[in-house]
Amino acid sequence: MHYSNGNYEAFVKAEKPKDVDQKSAYIVGSGLAALASAVFLIRDGQMKGNRIHIFEELALPGGSMDGIYNKEKESYIIRGGREMEPHFECLWDLFRSIPSTEHEGESILDEFYRLNRKDPSYAKTRVIINRGEALPTDGQLLLTPKAVKEIIDLCLTPEKDLQNKKINEVFTKEFFQSNFWLYWSTMFAFEPWASAMEMRRYLMRFVQHVATLKNLSSLRFTKYNQYESLILPMVKYLKGHGVQFHYDTVVDNIFVNRSDGKKVAKQIVLTEKGERKTIDLTENDLVFVTNGSITESTTYGDNFHPAPAEHELGASWQLWKNLAAQDEDFGHPEVFCKDIPKANWRMSATITFKNDDIVPFIEVVNKKDPHSGSIVTSGPTTIKDSNWLLGYSISRQPHFKAQKPNELIVWLYGLFSDTKGNYVEKTMLDCNGIELCEEWLYHMGVPEERIPEMAAAATTIPAHMPYITSYFMPRALGDRPKVVPDHSKNLAFIGNFAETPRDTVFTTEYSVRTAMEAVYTLLDIDRGVPEVFASAFDVRMLMNAMYYLNDQKKLEDLDLPMPEKLVIKGMLKKVKGTYVEELMKKYKLI
């Protein structure tokens, strides 16, 4: 497997891998990474679909990319949303090949591109305070020179020196008081205790987004929820190629033979619809494991009941533990699933409004008509003075194809689940659906006398996700297994708990990238995997970021000590009349 850039290899049809007709594939999980693996096996590996088996413990595919109408609760449920951008190179490489289910002759990428050209993301309000008022400093990052230096220092620090370090161990109080941190943490779900190593990756991976943190104009979104817009078209494609889906199936263990300098998966032990089975494997049987899950063990409440907090470890975590017990190269799952701090995001909620009483308040805060068909919040709107650090997102409506014209869906989440609310004096974990809705209505400026009635008229489903922030746990090198462990002949790890260089977890891109790398490595496919977007190596991106990190000040206007001012003055004198000066002018640094 090798990385490519540019379009030289982008349109190449790979040669058929040697002996692929004698190979089979067994994929554990049916989330985005698993489905992408199956697509790449068929498209690029030219494996016959009927030789591909997907094992899913639930009764439906999709993993964490969900969105469903729950008949039992008579409500829609979404556990989260996906923020996508143009430089998800592997994601778009995948979806250029998945036919649209709505527009004949088009791909999902065609459909997605046209939608976002016609209806681009742009948040008119990013942060509110005082029950619906725009933050007066919204749009300013408010980073001190010291905080900017801390960002630069982190980016210059090698990953090996950031092992097991937390974000609050590399930044000081001034950084956490900035709007930059407010935007960054609520957009990406970072907590102060999260991995400094992952924070560094995010800074370098998304340096191009510094200028748009306020308006979120760099983001792209699907027409409907991601399950209907992305997952179902992939499932239709795979079933059309004969891929075999095995639902209600738990993979309990995979035994790996480690001898002769090789690692070979030799047997899968699974429970399918309550029946214990084994599958014997050879080197021709490729195994792709989704190790760990952020939505494993999710529980749900309703208007009158909180989501239960008690949960078991979950099958995906137990499988990873069973694998890790066999070989050090298979990672350390306990780093991610044990001792997750209490002060974290673990709750979300889906509100379905069945009348338009909330619409005027949304229009006042977000300056958009939620029934216009246009995207409303373009990502999260953050409530800065919420004790829960509550955020909400309103996507294009309808968010589900079956949604009724009078229904409006709002998604809530809070980064501090262990504190009491401002209106409801309970933690998020202790709140039922009505109480979660009431807290949000309060922050939206709804008169207090109207809050109980409006919350009772809506249907709110709390979701407790004990592992939702586990991607960000402080980690060391080796805690996540390589996509294809050293000397592995037929076993690969896929998804956000597998290790691939430079890219960032908690993204759809990471899921697809690991899938692509796994398939291309095990089948030795002669086509490059697109490299991670090289934003941190592009001087234009860095200049643009520097301008916005300093709240759009020119270099000579920065509040710096005199020695540093003299250094800048000397540097500007040296570049005068050069191409560097032209670039600095273009990006407003001088």
FENHUCOR-V485325 format. One record per residue. PHI is phi in whole degrees, -180 to 180 (none if undefined). OMEGA is omega as a letter, one per 40 degrees, with the letter a starting at -180 (* if undefined). Layout:
# FENHUCOR-V485325
PHI/OMEGA, PHI/OMEGA
This chain:
# FENHUCOR-V485325
none/i, -140/i, -96/i, -129/i, -143/a, 75/a, -111/a, -59/i, -99/a, -63/a, -109/a, -77/i, -91/a, -66/i, -65/i, -67/a, -62/a, -62/i, 62/a, -64/a, -69/i, -96/a, -101/i, -130/i, -136/i, -124/a, -116/a, -94/a, 100/i, -135/i, -78/a, -58/a, -63/a, -67/a, -64/i, -62/i, -58/a, -64/i, -63/a, -67/i, -61/a, -80/a, -70/a, -99/i, -88/i, 54/i, -81/i, -68/a, -60/a, -73/i, -99/a, -111/a, -119/i, -116/a, -103/a, -131/a, -72/i, -89/a, -94/a, -151/a, -86/i, 123/a, 58/a, -81/i, -88/a, -106/i, 165/a, -152/i, -95/a, -92/a, -64/a, -63/a, -94/i, 53/a, -157/i, -83/i, -137/i, -133/a, -87/a, -173/i, -131/a, -116/i, -96/a, -118/a, -148/a, -61/a, -98/i, -91/a, -61/a, -73/i, -59/a, -75/i, -62/i, -68/a, -79/i, -68/a, -105/a, -99/a, -65/i, -65/i, -93/a, -112/a, -127/a, -60/i, 84/i, -113/i, -95/i, -60/i, -64/i, -55/a, -62/a, -65/a, -60/a, -65/i, -60/a, -77/i, -72/a, -77/a, -132/a, -71/i, -71/i, -164/a, -87/i, -79/i, -137/a, -105/a, -137/i, -126/i, -142/i, 49/i, 61/i, 112/i, -86/i, -67/i, -62/a, -56/a, -97/a, -58/a, 108/i, -99/a, -82/i, 57/i, -89/i, -76/i, -53/i, -64/a, -67/i, -62/i, -63/i, -65/i, -64/i, -63/i, -61/i, -64/a, -63/a, -84/a, -86/i, -63/a, -59/a, -63/i, -94/a, -116/a, -63/i, 64/i, -88/i, -99/i, -59/a, -75/i, -99/i, -119/i, -123/i, -106/a, -56/a, -60/i, -65/a, -71/i, -88/a, -83/i, -68/i, -55/a, -63/i, -60/i, -63/a, -63/a, -68/a, -81/i, -78/a, -109/i, 72/i, -81/i, -114/i, -57/a, -83/a, -71/a, -66/i, -67/i, -62/i, -71/i, -60/i, -61/i, -59/i, -62/a, -60/a, -79/a, -74/a, -118/i, -59/a, -70/a, -97/a, -57/a, -71/a, -116/a, -61/a, -78/a, -104/i, 58/a, -74/i, -85/a, -87/i, -136/a, -136/i, -76/i, -70/i, -112/i, -59/a, -67/i, -67/a, -75/a, -82/a, -120/a, -71/a, -61/i, -62/i, -67/i, -62/i, -62/i, -60/a, -69/i, -64/i, -64/i, -97/i, 89/i, -62/a, -100/i, -98/i, -117/a, -90/a, 52/a, -127/i, -107/i, -87/a, -84/a, -163/i, -132/a, -89/a, -116/i, -85/i, -118/i, -155/a, 55/i, 71/a, -126/i, -119/a, -129/i, -66/a, -111/a, -158/i, -106/i, -110/a, -142/i, -123/a, -108/a, 51/i, 86/a, -103/a, -75/a, -140/i, -132/i, -126/i, -81/a, -124/i, -122/i, -64/i, -81/i, -101/a, -87/a, -123/i, -119/a, -113/i, -83/a, -93/a, 81/a, -161/i, -80/a, -109/i, -58/i, 69/i, -64/i, -121/a, -127/i, -111/i, -152/a, -55/a, -113/a, -136/i, -67/i, -72/a, -59/a, -92/a, -75/a, -161/i, -90/a, -62/i, 102/a, -65/a, -67/i, -70/a, -65/i, -61/i, -62/i, -61/i, -67/i, -71/a, -63/i, -67/a, -90/a, -158/i, -60/a, -71/a, -92/i, 90/a, -131/a, -61/a, -62/i, -60/a, -101/a, -108/i, -114/i, 57/i, -71/a, -55/i, -69/a, -81/a, -149/i, -79/i, -141/a, -121/i, -135/i, -152/i, -111/i, -105/i, -111/i, -86/a, -113/i, -147/a, -101/a, -61/a, -82/a, -56/a, -59/a, -73/i, -64/a, -64/i, -67/a, -77/a, -100/i, 59/i, -143/i, -83/a, -67/i, -97/a, -76/a, 90/i, -87/i, -63/a, -96/a, -95/i, 58/a, 121/a, -81/i, -100/a, -100/i, -103/a, -62/a, -93/i, -76/i, -61/i, -90/a, 48/a, -71/i, -133/i, -144/i, -137/i, -123/a, -84/i, -57/i, -109/e, -72/i, -89/i, -126/a, -61/a, -88/a, -62/a, -79/a, -58/a, -87/a, -93/i, -135/a, -111/i, -123/i, -109/a, -115/i, -154/i, -136/a, -80/i, -121/a, -80/a, -105/i, -110/i, -82/a, -71/i, -82/a, -102/i, -98/a, -84/i, -142/i, -75/i, -59/a, -64/a, -92/a, -90/i, -84/a, -62/a, -60/a, -67/i, -63/i, -65/i, -61/a, -60/i, -67/i, -60/i, -59/a, -70/i, -83/i, 89/i, -67/i, -54/a, -58/a, -70/a, -97/a, -59/a, -59/a, -66/a, -68/i, -69/a, -70/a, -79/i, -94/i, -116/a, -122/a, -110/i, -73/i, -127/i, -101/a, -121/a, -64/a, -111/a, -62/i, -102/a, -67/i, -56/a, -94/i, -59/i, -54/a, -140/i, -116/i, -60/a, 95/i, -68/i, -103/i, -70/i, -61/i, -52/i, -119/a, -58/i, -54/i, 71/i, -77/a, -101/a, -147/a, -121/i, -137/i, -108/a, -131/i, 100/a, -79/i, -104/i, -99/a, -102/i, -131/a, -66/i, 75/a, -81/a, -113/i, -74/a, 66/i, -133/i, -63/a, -61/a, -63/i, -59/a, -73/i, -61/a, -64/i, -64/a, -65/i, -63/a, -64/a, -65/a, -65/i, -75/a, -69/i, -100/a, 53/a, -77/a, -90/i, -158/a, -75/i, -81/a, -57/a, -68/i, -59/a, -50/a, -88/a, -61/a, -72/a, -109/a, -105/a, -60/i, -66/i, -63/a, -68/i, -65/i, -63/i, -65/i, -61/i, -62/a, -81/i, -60/i, -98/i, 52/i, 61/i, -100/i, -77/a, -56/a, -72/a, -98/a, -70/i, -83/a, -125/i, -61/a, -56/i, -59/a, -71/i, -62/i, -67/i, -63/i, -63/i, -62/i, -66/i, -65/i, -64/i, -67/a, -68/a, -91/a, -58/i, 83/a, -106/i, -64/i, -61/i, -63/i, -60/i, -63/a, -64/i, -68/a, -60/a, -99/i, 65/i, -78/i, -136/*
